[in-house]
């Protein structure tokens, strides 16, 4: 199944529809390479399915960057400048490229939680 994510807006109690997410992969020579940027659908997921399919996923270090301040401002929340959370960045490793890696995010303007899901 590859790599997936799902974002829930815990401030409003709903999926984070419209939140922008960028997936990065660390390269040995020149730092981080952006692989793709997506905007989450009404269910808080990538509308095109996995961020990376099983055949695209390789062992290595990855990063998901969630643009949470932009999302919460679009929801009508007045955030301070600068916001407490602007972007939430999750760095994680993939050791077994044949396994499913699911990286969910539970987020509000003031806190977040993640884990390796199933």
Backbone as a chain_set.jsonl record, in Angstrom:
{"seq": "XXXXXXXXXXXXXXXXXXXXXXXXXXXXXXXXXXXXXXXXXXXXXXXXXXXXXXXXXXXXXXXXXXXXXXXXXXXXXXXXXXXXXXXXXXXXXXXXXXXXXXXXXXXXXXXXXXXXXX", "coords": {"N": [[0.825, -1.204, 0.0], [2.105, 1.208, 0.419], [2.808, 4.61, 1.253], [0.822, 6.567, 3.327], [-1.287, 9.258, 4.568], [-3.354, 10.913, 6.991], [-5.293, 13.536, 8.124], [-6.668, 15.01, 10.956], [-8.591, 17.624, 12.15], [-8.523, 18.683, 15.226], [-9.465, 20.845, 16.589], [-11.872, 21.654, 15.439], [-13.123, 19.236, 15.22], [-13.188, 17.564, 12.898], [-12.248, 16.192, 9.627], [-9.271, 17.519, 8.08], [-9.875, 19.105, 5.62], [-8.604, 20.544, 2.697], [-6.097, 21.172, 3.665], [-2.663, 21.701, 3.031], [-0.03, 19.532, 2.125], [3.351, 18.571, 2.022], [5.54, 16.168, 0.762], [8.74, 14.966, 1.435], [11.989, 13.59, 0.613], [15.011, 12.462, 1.986], [18.136, 13.048, 0.596], [21.377, 11.683, 0.129], [23.469, 13.326, -0.784], [22.6, 16.065, -1.246], [20.794, 17.082, 0.714], [17.32, 17.587, 1.273], [14.714, 16.48, -0.889], [11.864, 17.575, -2.508], [9.088, 15.579, -3.104], [6.347, 15.524, -3.696], [3.463, 17.653, -3.54], [0.365, 17.935, -1.985], [-3.156, 18.63, -1.677], [-5.401, 18.084, 0.834], [-8.37, 16.076, 0.768], [-11.998, 16.073, 1.393], [-12.14, 14.138, 3.331], [-9.813, 14.417, 4.681], [-7.599, 13.27, 3.512], [-5.187, 12.293, 0.948], [-6.395, 12.979, -2.218], [-5.711, 11.386, -4.374], [-5.06, 8.881, -3.468], [-2.509, 6.751, -2.04], [0.411, 8.573, -0.914], [2.864, 7.714, -1.769], [3.237, 4.881, -3.763], [3.574, 1.313, -3.192], [5.577, 0.408, -4.939], [6.94, 2.784, -5.427], [7.939, 3.535, -2.975], [10.869, 3.56, -1.09], [13.524, 2.322, 1.042], [14.639, 4.629, 3.528], [14.968, 8.07, 4.671], [12.273, 10.196, 5.364], [10.086, 13.064, 5.119], [7.197, 14.69, 6.204], [5.468, 17.627, 5.663], [3.202, 19.729, 7.03], [1.021, 22.333, 6.401], [-0.192, 24.001, 8.663], [-0.953, 26.498, 9.901], [-1.785, 28.129, 7.754], [-3.954, 26.6, 6.925], [-5.666, 26.721, 9.268], [-6.166, 29.473, 9.42], [-7.617, 29.76, 7.059], [-9.89, 28.519, 7.884], [-11.103, 30.417, 9.324], [-10.071, 31.117, 11.795], [-8.547, 33.387, 14.019], [-5.275, 33.773, 14.242], [-2.296, 34.331, 16.193], [0.501, 36.466, 15.262], [3.766, 35.77, 15.007], [2.199, 32.552, 14.289], [1.572, 30.029, 16.81], [1.917, 27.328, 15.957], [3.136, 26.956, 12.824], [4.02, 25.416, 10.561], [3.804, 21.934, 10.69], [6.187, 19.526, 10.999], [7.09, 16.277, 10.282], [9.521, 13.977, 10.662], [10.536, 10.833, 9.54], [11.504, 7.369, 9.346], [11.828, 4.865, 6.815], [12.162, 1.549, 6.86], [11.395, -0.932, 5.866], [10.41, -1.286, 2.793], [8.336, -2.725, 1.713], [6.33, -2.719, 3.507], [3.329, -1.184, 4.882], [3.204, 2.218, 5.458], [1.675, 4.398, 7.466], [0.986, 7.637, 8.32], [-0.615, 9.413, 10.435], [-2.022, 12.599, 11.441], [-3.077, 14.463, 14.144], [-4.374, 17.538, 14.809], [-4.382, 20.887, 16.133], [-4.519, 24.49, 16.42], [-2.706, 24.772, 18.464], [-1.538, 22.404, 19.28], [-0.295, 19.072, 18.499], [-0.411, 15.601, 17.473], [1.026, 12.492, 16.559], [1.546, 9.227, 15.087], [2.638, 5.911, 14.175], [0.446, 4.551, 12.108], [-1.958, 2.088, 10.976]], "CA": [[0.0, 0.0, 0.0], [2.977, 2.368, 0.341], [2.8, 5.648, 2.278], [-0.419, 7.335, 3.387], [-1.483, 10.139, 5.712], [-4.738, 11.312, 7.264], [-5.199, 14.636, 9.078], [-7.897, 15.385, 11.633], [-8.613, 18.937, 12.798], [-9.105, 18.436, 16.547], [-10.1, 22.087, 17.046], [-13.237, 21.671, 14.929], [-13.684, 17.892, 15.251], [-13.482, 17.099, 11.544], [-11.055, 16.046, 8.789], [-8.65, 18.787, 7.683], [-10.049, 19.301, 4.179], [-7.946, 21.738, 2.174], [-4.75, 21.354, 4.22], [-1.588, 21.394, 2.072], [1.005, 18.651, 2.667], [4.464, 18.292, 1.121], [6.342, 14.989, 1.078], [10.153, 15.121, 1.111], [12.877, 12.449, 0.832], [16.378, 12.912, 2.218], [19.169, 12.551, -0.306], [22.683, 11.662, 0.782], [24.367, 14.382, -1.236], [22.161, 17.464, -1.245], [19.703, 17.418, 1.632], [15.967, 17.098, 1.096], [14.093, 16.671, -2.197], [10.401, 17.523, -2.485], [8.556, 14.574, -4.019], [5.036, 15.976, -4.149], [2.624, 18.464, -2.659], [-1.052, 17.612, -2.202], [-4.163, 19.297, -0.858], [-6.233, 17.001, 1.342], [-9.786, 16.089, 0.377], [-12.994, 16.241, 2.453], [-11.885, 13.134, 4.36], [-8.497, 14.683, 5.268], [-6.652, 12.352, 2.882], [-4.775, 12.62, -0.407], [-7.464, 12.548, -3.121], [-5.196, 10.437, -5.359], [-4.651, 7.638, -2.813], [-1.238, 6.842, -1.31], [1.398, 9.58, -1.323], [3.791, 6.888, -2.551], [2.793, 3.487, -3.885], [4.565, 0.343, -2.719], [6.723, 0.378, -5.862], [7.666, 4.058, -5.331], [8.511, 3.67, -1.63], [12.175, 2.92, -0.907], [14.059, 2.59, 2.378], [15.294, 5.921, 3.676], [14.376, 9.061, 5.572], [11.239, 10.998, 4.727], [9.532, 14.166, 5.898], [5.9, 15.247, 5.828], [5.33, 19.003, 6.139], [1.794, 20.091, 7.031], [0.879, 23.785, 6.511], [-1.341, 24.088, 9.567], [-1.408, 27.872, 10.139], [-2.551, 28.533, 6.571], [-5.225, 25.869, 6.997], [-6.552, 27.236, 10.319], [-6.607, 30.816, 9.014], [-8.672, 29.57, 6.05], [-11.083, 28.088, 8.615], [-11.645, 31.59, 9.993], [-9.474, 31.354, 13.107], [-7.584, 34.484, 14.138], [-4.058, 33.276, 14.876], [-1.306, 35.382, 16.435], [1.577, 36.577, 14.282], [3.645, 34.505, 14.286], [1.353, 31.553, 14.952], [2.287, 29.06, 17.645], [2.318, 26.296, 14.995], [3.017, 27.41, 11.441], [4.094, 24.154, 9.826], [4.173, 20.761, 11.485], [7.089, 18.68, 10.225], [7.307, 14.954, 10.864], [10.586, 13.209, 10.033], [10.39, 9.419, 9.877], [12.3, 6.461, 8.534], [11.23, 3.678, 6.199], [13.14, 0.46, 6.839], [10.846, -2.023, 5.065], [9.639, -0.649, 1.727], [7.171, -3.546, 1.384], [5.325, -2.512, 4.55], [2.498, 0.007, 4.757], [3.525, 3.289, 6.399], [0.574, 5.352, 7.582], [1.411, 8.689, 9.251], [-1.72, 10.319, 10.7], [-1.763, 13.8, 12.232], [-4.182, 15.094, 14.863], [-3.79, 18.867, 14.948], [-5.117, 22.109, 16.443], [-3.548, 25.582, 16.297], [-1.813, 24.815, 19.614], [-0.958, 21.108, 19.607], [-0.456, 18.009, 17.509], [0.033, 14.262, 17.834], [1.161, 11.573, 15.429], [1.964, 7.875, 15.421], [2.616, 5.065, 12.987], [-0.838, 3.882, 12.057], [-2.045, 0.841, 10.21]], "C": [[0.86, 1.256, 0.0], [2.875, 3.29, 1.53], [1.517, 6.451, 2.189], [-0.399, 8.26, 4.599], [-2.971, 10.455, 5.828], [-4.656, 12.387, 8.334], [-6.584, 14.96, 9.623], [-7.686, 16.707, 12.369], [-9.307, 18.751, 14.145], [-9.736, 19.688, 17.147], [-11.579, 22.105, 16.652], [-13.898, 20.291, 14.924], [-14.064, 17.346, 13.896], [-12.177, 16.871, 10.773], [-10.561, 17.412, 8.316], [-8.68, 18.958, 6.164], [-9.397, 20.606, 3.753], [-6.551, 21.972, 2.711], [-3.706, 20.894, 3.204], [-0.483, 20.613, 2.783], [2.084, 18.448, 1.609], [5.246, 17.101, 1.654], [7.759, 15.203, 0.567], [10.869, 13.793, 1.322], [14.281, 12.981, 0.995], [17.316, 12.227, 1.239], [20.503, 12.619, 0.407], [23.506, 12.907, 0.45], [23.864, 15.798, -0.962], [20.922, 17.74, -0.402], [18.388, 16.778, 1.266], [15.428, 17.437, -0.297], [12.582, 16.56, -2.041], [9.923, 16.524, -3.528], [7.188, 14.965, -4.56], [4.37, 16.819, -3.08], [1.179, 18.156, -3.014], [-1.91, 18.496, -1.311], [-5.171, 18.222, -0.464], [-7.707, 17.189, 0.988], [-10.71, 16.22, 1.597], [-12.828, 15.244, 3.593], [-10.533, 13.353, 5.044], [-7.401, 13.783, 4.726], [-6.258, 12.866, 1.492], [-5.855, 12.129, -1.374], [-7.016, 11.503, -4.14], [-4.743, 9.121, -4.736], [-3.331, 7.801, -2.075], [-0.35, 7.983, -1.825], [2.493, 8.928, -2.159], [3.226, 5.477, -2.596], [3.892, 2.569, -3.346], [5.778, 0.311, -3.638], [7.538, 1.662, -5.825], [8.407, 4.215, -4.005], [9.82, 2.893, -1.542], [12.65, 3.185, 0.514], [14.767, 3.944, 2.413], [14.567, 6.809, 4.656], [13.44, 9.965, 4.777], [10.767, 12.09, 5.686], [8.161, 14.519, 5.318], [5.798, 16.624, 6.463], [3.879, 19.435, 5.925], [1.665, 21.597, 7.281], [-0.353, 24.123, 7.355], [-1.828, 25.52, 9.801], [-2.24, 28.382, 8.965], [-3.919, 27.87, 6.576], [-6.158, 26.498, 8.035], [-7.003, 28.665, 10.027], [-7.736, 30.719, 7.989], [-9.972, 29.09, 6.687], [-11.702, 29.234, 9.407], [-11.096, 31.857, 11.383], [-8.487, 32.514, 13.047], [-6.39, 33.956, 14.923], [-3.115, 34.438, 15.15], [-0.258, 35.397, 15.327], [2.896, 36.745, 15.02], [2.759, 33.525, 15.034], [2.198, 30.622, 15.815], [2.793, 27.895, 16.796], [2.081, 26.841, 13.595], [2.954, 26.19, 10.525], [4.454, 23.059, 10.817], [4.971, 19.849, 10.568], [7.313, 17.379, 10.97], [8.378, 14.249, 10.037], [10.442, 11.76, 10.477], [11.22, 8.573, 8.915], [11.478, 5.308, 8.004], [12.318, 2.623, 6.109], [12.694, -0.665, 5.907], [9.917, -1.436, 4.011], [8.421, -1.466, 1.301], [6.044, -3.381, 2.399], [4.488, -1.273, 4.232], [2.906, 0.995, 5.844], [2.39, 4.303, 6.357], [0.955, 6.347, 8.67], [0.246, 9.667, 9.443], [-1.276, 11.52, 11.535], [-3.078, 14.269, 12.838], [-3.681, 16.473, 15.235], [-4.826, 19.926, 15.323], [-4.118, 23.25, 16.259], [-2.48, 25.573, 17.403], [-1.157, 23.486, 19.963], [-1.109, 20.141, 18.446], [0.055, 16.694, 18.085], [0.096, 13.43, 16.559], [1.589, 10.216, 15.951], [2.056, 7.103, 14.117], [1.342, 4.257, 13.026], [-0.789, 2.613, 11.234], [-2.865, 1.043, 8.952]], "O": [[0.364, 2.31, -0.399], [2.856, 2.841, 2.676], [1.158, 6.955, 1.125], [0.388, 8.079, 5.528], [-3.737, 10.282, 4.88], [-4.011, 12.175, 9.36], [-7.538, 15.157, 8.872], [-6.72, 16.872, 13.115], [-10.533, 18.669, 14.207], [-10.475, 19.591, 18.127], [-12.432, 22.521, 17.436], [-15.094, 20.179, 14.657], [-15.123, 16.739, 13.738], [-11.115, 17.308, 11.216], [-11.348, 18.348, 8.172], [-7.638, 18.957, 5.509], [-9.611, 21.648, 4.373], [-5.873, 22.893, 2.255], [-3.845, 19.834, 2.594], [-0.055, 20.969, 3.88], [1.78, 18.188, 0.444], [5.571, 17.032, 2.839], [7.961, 15.575, -0.589], [10.42, 12.961, 2.111], [14.71, 13.852, 0.238], [17.298, 11.007, 1.073], [20.732, 13.524, 1.209], [24.164, 13.47, 1.325], [24.627, 16.643, -0.493], [20.087, 18.56, -0.784], [18.325, 15.582, 0.982], [15.655, 18.53, -0.815], [12.078, 15.572, -1.508], [10.302, 16.607, -4.696], [6.899, 14.764, -5.739], [4.669, 16.715, -1.89], [0.809, 18.119, -4.188], [-1.436, 19.041, -0.313], [-5.725, 17.535, -1.322], [-8.212, 18.309, 0.92], [-10.237, 16.454, 2.709], [-13.318, 15.476, 4.699], [-10.144, 12.558, 5.9], [-6.392, 13.554, 5.392], [-6.907, 13.752, 0.936], [-6.197, 10.947, -1.341], [-7.853, 10.805, -4.712], [-4.101, 8.318, -5.412], [-3.055, 8.873, -1.538], [-0.362, 8.31, -3.012], [2.985, 9.508, -3.126], [2.788, 4.945, -1.576], [5.008, 3.015, -3.079], [6.905, 0.197, -3.156], [8.722, 1.638, -6.161], [9.392, 4.949, -3.926], [9.872, 1.711, -1.881], [12.231, 4.163, 1.132], [15.411, 4.346, 1.444], [13.672, 6.37, 5.377], [13.763, 10.429, 3.684], [11.018, 12.041, 6.891], [7.993, 14.631, 4.104], [6.018, 16.775, 7.665], [3.394, 19.499, 4.796], [2.165, 22.087, 8.294], [-1.407, 24.481, 6.83], [-3.037, 25.73, 9.891], [-3.286, 29.0, 9.167], [-4.926, 28.508, 6.266], [-7.315, 26.782, 7.727], [-8.13, 29.027, 10.365], [-8.693, 31.492, 8.036], [-11.041, 29.238, 6.096], [-12.711, 29.046, 10.086], [-11.599, 32.735, 12.084], [-7.683, 32.602, 12.119], [-6.485, 33.72, 16.127], [-3.129, 35.429, 14.419], [-0.15, 34.448, 14.551], [3.119, 37.799, 15.615], [2.58, 33.634, 16.247], [3.393, 30.451, 15.575], [3.96, 27.514, 16.897], [0.948, 27.152, 13.228], [1.971, 25.968, 9.818], [5.313, 23.246, 11.68], [4.502, 19.45, 9.502], [7.681, 17.378, 12.145], [8.173, 13.959, 8.859], [10.246, 11.491, 11.662], [11.582, 9.012, 7.823], [10.55, 4.834, 8.659], [13.286, 2.784, 5.365], [13.521, -1.28, 5.233], [8.763, -1.124, 4.304], [7.555, -0.948, 0.594], [4.929, -3.852, 2.174], [4.88, -0.429, 3.426], [2.947, 0.641, 7.022], [2.173, 4.976, 5.349], [1.218, 5.958, 9.808], [0.13, 10.642, 8.701], [-0.275, 11.456, 12.248], [-4.07, 14.449, 12.131], [-2.66, 16.586, 15.912], [-5.979, 19.874, 14.896], [-2.954, 22.983, 15.963], [-1.472, 26.273, 17.3], [-0.305, 23.437, 20.85], [-1.918, 20.343, 17.54], [0.834, 16.667, 19.038], [-0.67, 13.635, 15.617], [1.951, 10.074, 17.119], [1.606, 7.578, 13.075], [1.174, 3.382, 13.875], [0.278, 2.133, 10.852], [-3.049, 0.103, 8.178]]}, "num_chains": 1, "name": "protein.A"}
